[in-house]
């Protein structure tokens, strides 16, 4: 009987564009466009620049793969590292259980696709396979929002390493790996998997500027695993079947339910209904509150200095150091601080990269409003989550001008939910992309990239599209 790794390898190696449902093709295109924009938006972020610098140290000053948003190129591994750091830097990249997936699985796949100038069809299939596999394996492990005895709790060991099987498979799809080589690549990835250190990052505030886990390191590991298999190394194909000594043991999960990993694999695509996009460059836990808050201050034309207090109720599990932290040293701290996020959203700065500038992060008006903002666990959050895993029950009360304004949300903007208004449309996603690349890409290049992504199945070679994600102005620091 084939092992789980072997069944995943067969699925990945045999998936072509023709096998993808229309919804999967559409979502894969949307993921790609959003990812490109998120990378470009992060070019001025100091922490992202460190990732770019190391990517070039790793891969050299010239190579077959682009560092997105710049005129630089480097090796596939160097570009995967640099671009992963760029994509995740502002925390506005797409999300999918087990949390963030895209910044770890797309950069290696994209760099490999550019280096080989493969067709858009091949890249689409790779993105789809990477996300489907990552979602299925992630769902077999501990959830970030586990419910125990009616209380939402965070596992003691948590992280995004499980996504790397999908990232490795994406590279294998681009390269056209045989089933055997794909199985070896997945087995190698399993046995070289980085540890899940995210819970330490959550608990040690002010937290390290290497958030979650090192995005560049995770992406680079997928390139390494694929390359080792291609060069002839063999992989451990029992890695996902062995609960006692395999992946479930050393990755730290207390929950291992592997049956859904391969259930109807290749026939039923499961990730699209859970794929979400972020309108705001801030931890997703606050987005429903931002929706309500921005609506209140906009419709009532309330200035920050008029606000007496902001009281918010939301996700109960986030009463942890990284989220309750109010020592705002840098954009990383701001991306997770609940009170800073509320104060910033009340200033009506256009969502996107402008939220993460030094001026916005350290604005005295924002910092003052932080002291008048509070966050509490919503008493109905766990019950709503148990009924619908996509639910994020929130309530906001803003007091200004002697009046208390209220707003409630069940689902944040950017998710597929029973409320059609929460879906981020193609037009809204394009607008986010344009805002993110404004000042870097020319209007003509932005148009070209958008058109190419949404017509990707007809693009003969993706290298030209990726090469257009570069600065328009000669002399721009990059």
Secondary structure, DSSP 4 states (H G I P E B T S, - for coil): ---HHHHHHHHHHH--GGGS-HHHHHHHHHHHHHHHHHHHHTTT-HHHHHHHHHHHHHH-S--SEE-TTSS-EE-HHHHHHHHHHHHHHTS-S-EETTEE-HHHHHHHHHHHHHHHT--HHHHHHHHHHHHHHHHHHHHHS--TTEEETTEEE--SS--SGGGHHHHHHHHHHHHT--HHHHHHHHHHHHHTPPP--HHHHHHSSSPPSS-SS-HHHHHHHHHHHHHHHHTT----TTTTT-TTTSHHHHHT-S---THHHHTTTTT---SGGG-B--SSSS-GGGHHHHHHHHHHHHHTT--GGGEEEEEEEE-GGG-SHHHH-----SHHHHHH-HHHHHHHHTTTPPSSGGGGSHHHHH-HHHHHHHTTEEEEE-TTHHHHHHH-TT---EEEEEEETTEEEEEEESS-TTS--SSGGGS--HHHHHHHHHHHHTTTS-HHHHHHHHHHHHTGGG-S-SHHHHHTSS-SSTT---
